[in-house]
Amino acid sequence: MKKKLIAVALAAGFAAPAAMADVTLYGFLQGGVESVKATGGKVTYDSRTKVSDQNSRLGFKGVEDLGNGTKAIWQIESSLRNFDNGGTDDKGRTASLGTRNTFVGLDNAQVGTLRLGQFDSAYKVFTSKPADNFMGDTTADTHGSSSIAGRGEARLTNSIHYTSPVWSGFQAGVSYGVDENRDLDGTQKTKRDRWSLGAAYTLGSWVTGVGYDRQADTGAVGASTGKVVSGKTTSFWQLASSYKFDFGTTIAASYEKASYGIATGSNLKQAGYTLAVSQEIGATTVGLSYNKLGKLSNVAGDPNDYAAKQWVLGARYSLSKATSLYGYYTQIKNNAGAAVNFANNPIYSSNIGTKDAKLDAGNKLTAIGAGLKIAF
């Protein structure tokens, strides 16, 4: 439910309140009570009850008609961490302005959309379209760079994005994240820019998305210089598809493969897949998903040590168009060398409260929770 900001300009003393008529305030607040723990690793996270912010956000966006079918667009979107330890998360971060998708751009129905600033990569945008991630934006969310699904997803800073119009159900996009801070590693200059491509096709209730993402110079940190090694790249590709039946059942699946550049030797390679099913029953949606991350090829030691799996069981109940209740149970089982974490509200077993907080390898994570979401 979106609200137009009409009185904001007058209250702030601006001279042109008419320009503010196309500014929209939007977002949601989502808070839950959950019990979480990590056990089985060398360093564990003791069981505790938390009141957690479940990815709440606040945004402002606007549009100005420039004529001839072209519009100027802008957006400022921020994360809120109101419920986490008095507003500070386990990495010591607090809420700040413009932490999410924040950009300026131009939009034309015939040509497409161009954005400059900080925005989700084309890989993330188009592979997430068919995802049946029914517990998205909660601790039970299965998509993220530290999770099993969507490990190639990113929100690119200092970036340029183009999205095409929709042609007979087909749409495509490209993103480029520039490297504004080139580092010198010995005699080599690194360039850690990032390209991202995505496309999706919709035919009735069937949606399929594909993505490719490539980041340059991602070799392991040099032991003597502390800089990344140039000449090595990390890449991801993913295929995802879903279908919703007339009786309210949605089935979704995805396959993702990664190639990680390291300082010496062959790239490390790893694949993962997801299977999910959800069912609408009146105002209630219940769902189950299984997510599997396979062995890590070309690694020293046992490749299976880096495998992991996750189960999610969850439900949502709509009280209205804007308000819903939800509950979930999720478990991640990491093998000895794996450190897969929750996409939202990750938990850490070392250096909690600092930017270096991390989840040590080999832990089994569990979370059970319930909460309330109010959108506006």
C-alpha positions as CSV (number, residue, x, y, z in Angstrom):
1,M,0.0,0.0,0.0
2,K,1.8,3.1,-1.3
3,K,1.4,6.6,0.1
4,K,2.0,9.8,-1.9
5,L,4.1,12.4,-0.1
6,I,2.2,15.6,-0.7
7,A,2.9,17.6,2.5
8,V,6.6,16.8,2.8
9,A,7.8,19.7,0.6
10,L,5.7,22.2,2.4
11,A,6.9,21.0,5.8
12,A,10.5,21.2,4.7
13,G,10.0,24.7,3.2
14,F,10.6,23.8,-0.5
15,A,9.3,26.2,-3.1
16,A,8.0,23.7,-5.6
17,P,5.6,21.2,-3.8
18,A,4.1,20.1,-7.1
19,A,7.3,18.3,-7.9
20,M,6.9,16.2,-4.8
21,A,3.5,14.9,-5.9
22,D,5.2,12.0,-7.7
23,V,7.4,10.9,-4.8
24,T,6.3,7.6,-3.1
25,L,7.1,6.4,0.3
26,Y,7.1,2.5,0.6
27,G,8.6,-0.4,2.5
28,F,7.7,-2.8,5.2
29,L,8.4,-3.6,8.9
30,Q,8.9,-7.3,9.7
31,G,9.8,-8.5,13.2
32,G,9.9,-12.0,14.6
33,V,10.8,-14.0,17.7
34,E,13.1,-16.9,17.0
35,S,15.3,-19.5,18.6
36,V,18.6,-20.1,16.9
37,K,21.8,-22.1,17.4
38,A,24.9,-23.5,15.7
39,T,26.4,-26.7,17.0
40,G,28.9,-29.4,15.9
41,G,31.7,-27.2,14.8
42,K,34.9,-26.4,16.7
43,V,33.4,-23.0,17.7
44,T,29.6,-23.0,18.3
45,Y,26.8,-20.5,18.7
46,D,24.9,-21.3,21.9
47,S,21.1,-21.6,21.7
48,R,19.3,-18.3,22.3
49,T,16.1,-16.5,21.8
50,K,16.1,-13.3,19.7
51,V,13.7,-10.6,18.6
52,S,15.0,-10.2,15.0
53,D,14.4,-7.7,12.3
54,Q,13.5,-9.7,9.2
55,N,15.0,-7.5,6.5
56,S,12.7,-4.5,7.1
57,R,13.2,-1.5,4.8
58,L,12.2,2.0,4.1
59,G,12.3,3.6,0.6
60,F,11.5,6.8,-1.4
61,K,11.1,6.8,-5.1
62,G,10.1,9.3,-7.7
63,V,9.4,9.8,-11.4
64,E,9.3,12.9,-13.6
65,D,7.7,12.8,-17.1
66,L,10.2,14.2,-19.6
67,G,7.9,13.8,-22.6
68,N,8.1,11.5,-25.7
69,G,7.6,8.4,-23.5
70,T,10.7,9.1,-21.4
71,K,10.8,9.5,-17.6
72,A,13.5,10.4,-15.1
73,I,13.5,7.9,-12.2
74,W,15.2,7.8,-8.8
75,Q,15.1,5.7,-5.6
76,I,16.6,5.8,-2.1
77,E,16.1,2.5,-0.2
78,S,17.5,1.8,3.2
79,S,17.7,-1.3,5.5
80,L,16.2,-1.0,9.0
81,R,17.7,-3.0,11.9
82,N,15.4,-1.7,14.6
83,F,15.0,-5.0,16.4
84,D,18.6,-6.3,16.5
85,N,20.4,-5.7,19.8
86,G,18.9,-2.2,20.0
87,G,19.6,-1.4,16.3
88,T,23.1,-3.0,15.9
89,D,23.5,-6.4,14.2
90,D,26.1,-9.1,15.0
91,K,28.7,-7.4,12.7
92,G,28.4,-4.1,14.5
93,R,26.4,-2.4,11.7
94,T,23.5,0.0,12.3
95,A,20.8,1.3,9.9
96,S,22.0,4.0,7.6
97,L,20.5,5.8,4.5
98,G,20.7,4.3,1.1
99,T,22.1,0.9,2.0
100,R,19.8,-0.9,-0.5
101,N,18.9,-0.2,-4.1
102,T,19.6,3.5,-4.5
103,F,20.0,5.1,-8.0
104,V,19.1,7.7,-10.6
105,G,18.0,6.7,-14.1
106,L,15.9,7.1,-17.3
107,D,13.0,4.9,-18.4
108,N,11.4,4.5,-21.8
109,A,8.7,1.9,-22.6
110,Q,10.2,1.3,-26.0
111,V,13.9,1.5,-25.3
112,G,14.2,0.2,-21.7
113,T,15.6,1.4,-18.3
114,L,19.0,2.7,-17.5
115,R,20.1,3.0,-13.8
116,L,23.3,4.5,-12.3
117,G,24.2,3.9,-8.6
118,Q,23.7,0.9,-6.4
119,F,21.3,-1.8,-7.6
120,D,20.8,-5.6,-7.7
121,S,22.8,-7.3,-10.5
122,A,21.1,-8.6,-13.6
123,Y,22.0,-12.0,-12.4
124,K,20.1,-11.5,-9.2
125,V,17.1,-9.8,-10.8
126,F,16.4,-12.4,-13.4
127,T,17.3,-15.7,-11.7
128,S,15.2,-14.7,-8.7
129,K,12.1,-14.1,-10.9
130,P,11.0,-17.8,-11.0
131,A,12.2,-18.6,-7.4
132,D,9.5,-20.0,-5.1
133,N,11.3,-18.6,-2.1
134,F,8.1,-18.5,0.0
135,M,10.0,-17.5,3.2
136,G,12.0,-14.7,1.6
137,D,13.1,-11.8,3.7
138,T,13.1,-13.9,6.9
139,T,15.9,-16.0,8.5
140,A,14.5,-18.9,6.5
141,D,15.3,-17.1,3.2
142,T,17.3,-19.5,1.0
143,H,18.9,-17.1,-1.4
144,G,22.1,-15.1,-0.8
145,S,25.8,-15.0,-1.4
146,S,26.6,-16.9,1.8
147,S,23.7,-19.4,1.3
148,I,23.2,-22.4,-0.9
149,A,21.0,-20.8,-3.5
150,G,21.9,-17.6,-5.4
151,R,25.6,-17.6,-4.4
152,G,26.3,-15.4,-7.4
153,E,23.8,-12.7,-6.3
154,A,25.0,-9.3,-5.6
155,R,24.0,-5.7,-5.1
156,L,26.5,-3.8,-7.1
157,T,27.9,-0.4,-5.9
158,N,29.4,2.1,-8.3
159,S,27.4,0.4,-11.1
160,I,25.5,0.8,-14.4
161,H,22.4,-1.3,-15.2
162,Y,20.3,-1.7,-18.3
163,T,17.0,-3.6,-18.5
164,S,15.2,-4.1,-21.8
165,P,11.4,-3.8,-22.3
166,V,9.4,-7.0,-22.3
167,W,9.1,-8.5,-25.7
168,S,6.4,-11.3,-26.0
169,G,7.2,-12.5,-22.5
170,F,11.0,-12.1,-22.9
171,Q,13.2,-9.6,-21.0
172,A,16.9,-9.2,-20.5
173,G,19.4,-7.1,-18.6
174,V,23.1,-6.3,-18.1
175,S,25.0,-4.8,-15.2
176,Y,28.5,-3.5,-14.9
177,G,30.2,-2.8,-11.5
178,V,33.3,-0.6,-11.9
179,D,36.4,-0.9,-9.8
180,E,37.2,2.5,-8.5
181,N,40.0,1.4,-6.1
182,R,42.5,-0.5,-8.1
183,D,45.1,-2.2,-5.9
184,L,48.8,-3.0,-6.6
185,D,49.7,-6.6,-5.8
186,G,53.5,-6.7,-6.2
187,T,54.1,-5.6,-9.8
188,Q,50.5,-6.4,-10.8
189,K,47.6,-4.0,-10.8
190,T,44.2,-5.6,-10.0
191,K,41.0,-4.6,-11.6
192,R,38.0,-6.1,-9.7
193,D,35.2,-5.0,-12.0
194,R,32.1,-7.2,-12.4
195,W,29.9,-8.1,-15.3
196,S,26.4,-9.5,-14.8
197,L,23.9,-10.8,-17.4
198,G,20.4,-12.0,-17.0
199,A,17.2,-12.9,-18.9
200,A,13.8,-14.3,-18.2
201,Y,10.9,-15.7,-20.1
202,T,7.3,-15.8,-18.9
203,L,4.6,-17.9,-20.6
204,G,1.4,-17.9,-18.6
205,S,2.2,-19.5,-15.2
206,W,5.6,-20.7,-16.3
207,V,8.7,-18.5,-15.6
208,T,12.3,-19.3,-16.5
209,G,15.3,-17.2,-15.7
210,V,19.0,-17.5,-16.5
211,G,22.0,-15.6,-15.4
212,Y,25.8,-15.3,-15.8
213,D,28.1,-13.3,-13.5
214,R,31.9,-12.7,-13.7
215,Q,34.1,-10.9,-11.3
216,A,37.8,-10.2,-12.3
217,D,40.9,-10.6,-10.2
218,T,39.5,-12.6,-7.3
219,G,42.6,-14.7,-6.5
220,A,43.4,-15.5,-2.9
221,V,45.1,-12.8,-0.9
222,G,48.8,-12.6,-1.4
223,A,50.7,-13.7,1.7
224,S,53.3,-11.0,1.5
225,T,51.4,-8.0,0.2
226,G,47.9,-8.5,1.6
227,K,46.4,-7.7,-1.9
228,V,44.4,-9.8,-4.2
229,V,46.1,-11.6,-7.1
230,S,45.4,-10.4,-10.6
231,G,44.6,-12.6,-13.5
232,K,42.1,-14.9,-11.8
233,T,38.3,-14.6,-12.1
234,T,35.2,-15.9,-10.3
235,S,32.1,-16.7,-12.3
236,F,28.6,-18.1,-11.7
237,W,25.8,-19.2,-14.0
238,Q,22.3,-20.3,-13.0
239,L,19.1,-21.7,-14.5
240,A,15.9,-21.4,-12.5
241,S,12.3,-22.2,-13.4
242,S,8.9,-22.4,-11.7
243,Y,5.3,-23.2,-12.6
244,K,2.1,-22.3,-10.7
245,F,-0.9,-24.6,-11.2
246,D,-4.5,-23.3,-11.2
247,F,-5.2,-25.0,-7.9
248,G,-2.5,-22.9,-6.1
249,T,0.5,-25.3,-6.1
250,T,3.8,-23.8,-7.2
251,I,6.8,-26.0,-8.0
252,A,10.3,-24.4,-8.5
253,A,13.8,-25.6,-9.2
254,S,17.2,-24.1,-9.8
255,Y,20.7,-25.2,-10.7
256,E,23.8,-23.0,-10.1
257,K,27.5,-23.6,-10.8
258,A,30.4,-21.5,-9.5
259,S,34.0,-21.3,-10.6
260,Y,36.3,-19.6,-8.0
261,G,39.6,-18.1,-9.0
262,I,42.5,-18.8,-6.6
263,A,46.1,-17.5,-6.6
264,T,47.6,-20.7,-7.9
265,G,46.3,-23.9,-9.5
266,S,43.0,-24.6,-11.2
267,N,39.8,-22.8,-10.3
268,L,37.7,-24.3,-7.5
269,K,34.3,-25.5,-8.9
270,Q,31.1,-26.1,-7.0
271,A,27.4,-26.7,-8.0
272,G,24.2,-26.5,-6.1
273,Y,20.5,-27.0,-6.7
274,T,17.2,-26.2,-5.0
275,L,13.7,-27.8,-5.1
276,A,10.7,-26.1,-3.6
277,V,6.9,-26.6,-3.5
278,S,4.3,-24.4,-2.0
279,Q,0.5,-24.5,-1.7
280,E,-2.0,-21.8,-1.3
281,I,-5.0,-22.7,1.0
282,G,-7.2,-19.7,1.2
283,A,-5.3,-16.9,2.9
284,T,-2.5,-19.3,3.9
285,T,0.5,-20.4,2.0
286,V,2.6,-23.4,3.2
287,G,5.9,-24.5,1.6
288,L,8.8,-26.9,1.8
289,S,12.2,-26.6,0.1
290,Y,15.4,-28.6,-0.1
291,N,18.7,-27.0,-1.0
292,K,21.9,-28.9,-1.7
293,L,25.5,-27.6,-2.2
294,G,27.8,-30.2,-3.7
295,K,31.5,-31.0,-3.4
296,L,34.2,-28.4,-4.1
297,S,36.3,-29.7,-7.0
298,N,40.1,-29.1,-7.2
299,V,40.5,-28.3,-3.5
300,A,43.2,-29.8,-1.4
301,G,41.8,-32.5,0.8
302,D,38.3,-34.1,0.6
303,P,36.0,-32.2,-1.8
304,N,33.0,-33.5,0.1
305,D,34.0,-31.6,3.2
306,Y,32.7,-28.4,1.6
307,A,29.2,-29.7,0.9
308,A,26.1,-28.6,2.7
309,K,22.3,-28.9,2.7
310,Q,19.3,-27.0,4.0
311,W,15.6,-27.8,4.7
312,V,12.9,-25.1,5.1
313,L,9.4,-25.6,6.3
314,G,7.3,-22.5,6.5
315,A,3.9,-20.8,6.3
316,R,2.3,-17.4,5.9
317,Y,-1.2,-16.2,6.7
318,S,-2.6,-13.0,5.2
319,L,-4.6,-10.9,7.7
320,S,-5.0,-8.2,4.9
321,K,-3.3,-7.1,1.8
322,A,-0.7,-5.3,3.9
323,T,-0.4,-7.5,7.0
324,S,0.6,-11.1,7.4
325,L,1.7,-13.6,10.0
326,Y,4.4,-16.1,9.4
327,G,6.3,-19.0,10.9
328,Y,9.2,-21.3,9.9
329,Y,11.7,-24.0,10.8
330,T,15.0,-24.3,8.9
331,Q,18.1,-26.3,9.3
332,I,21.5,-26.1,7.6
333,K,24.0,-29.0,7.9
334,N,27.5,-28.0,7.0
335,N,30.2,-30.6,6.3
336,A,33.5,-30.2,8.0
337,G,34.8,-27.5,5.7
338,A,31.6,-25.7,4.8
339,A,30.3,-22.5,6.4
340,V,26.9,-21.9,4.7
341,N,24.8,-19.4,6.6
342,F,21.3,-17.9,6.7
343,A,20.8,-15.3,4.0
344,N,19.1,-12.9,6.4
345,N,20.1,-12.7,10.1
346,P,23.2,-14.9,9.7
347,I,24.7,-16.1,12.9
348,Y,28.4,-16.1,13.8
349,S,30.5,-18.2,16.1
350,S,33.6,-16.0,16.2
351,N,34.3,-12.2,16.5
352,I,30.6,-11.4,17.2
353,G,29.9,-7.7,17.2
354,T,32.7,-6.8,14.8
355,K,33.1,-6.5,11.0
356,D,35.2,-9.7,11.2
357,A,32.4,-11.8,12.6
358,K,32.2,-15.2,10.9
359,L,30.6,-18.6,11.1
360,D,33.2,-21.3,11.7
361,A,33.1,-24.3,9.4
362,G,31.3,-27.6,10.2
363,N,28.3,-26.2,12.2
364,K,24.7,-27.3,12.0
365,L,22.4,-24.3,12.2
366,T,18.8,-24.4,13.2
367,A,16.2,-21.6,13.5
368,I,12.6,-21.7,14.5
369,G,10.5,-18.5,14.6
370,A,7.3,-16.6,14.0
371,G,6.5,-13.0,13.3
372,L,4.5,-10.2,11.8
373,K,5.0,-8.3,8.6
374,I,3.3,-4.9,7.8
375,A,3.8,-3.4,4.4
376,F,3.1,0.2,3.3
